[in-house]
């Protein structure tokens, strides 16, 4: 098990997605629609990805691999990684992360759509 550490940017991104999903859920309940919206589904996928990272960063569904374009926030000689939130979707979301700063911790660097 790893504990998640958040950068300011990643925390803001996560809360923005969460707020959009909550607003969407409230509106859906008022209109009595049953089908979840895109915002709700996206937040659910991001949350699941983060939970899997915390338990097993090498989970096959995450398709975790090294990512070179984002620098490691603590040690430039260490590796940064990318985990898939979505696949086969235009603008599919990704979680960028690294190990550290301490043992047993994973730092979430960013949560963004794939460019």
C-alpha positions, 0 to 999 in steps of 0.5 A: 500500500502506498499513500498518495501525495498531491502536488498543488496542480494535481489536487486542484485538477482532482477537486475540479473533476469532483465538483463537476461530477457532483454538480452533474449528479445533483442536476441529474437527480433533480431531473430524475434521469437515471443515466450517469453523465460524462462528468460523473463517469470521468470522475469515477474512472479517475478515482478508480485509477488513483485507488489502484495506484495506491494499492498496486502501481503495476496493476495491468489495467493502468498500463503504467509506463515511464514518461519522460516529458514531465520532470520528477519533482524531487529528484531529476535523476528519478523516473516519472510515470504515466497511468491510463485512466481511459483508453480508446477515447479521444482526449483520454485522461492520464495520471502522471505520478512518481515515487516519493518523496518518502518510502511508501509514497506516490506523488500525483503530479498531474491529472490531464487529458492526453494531448 
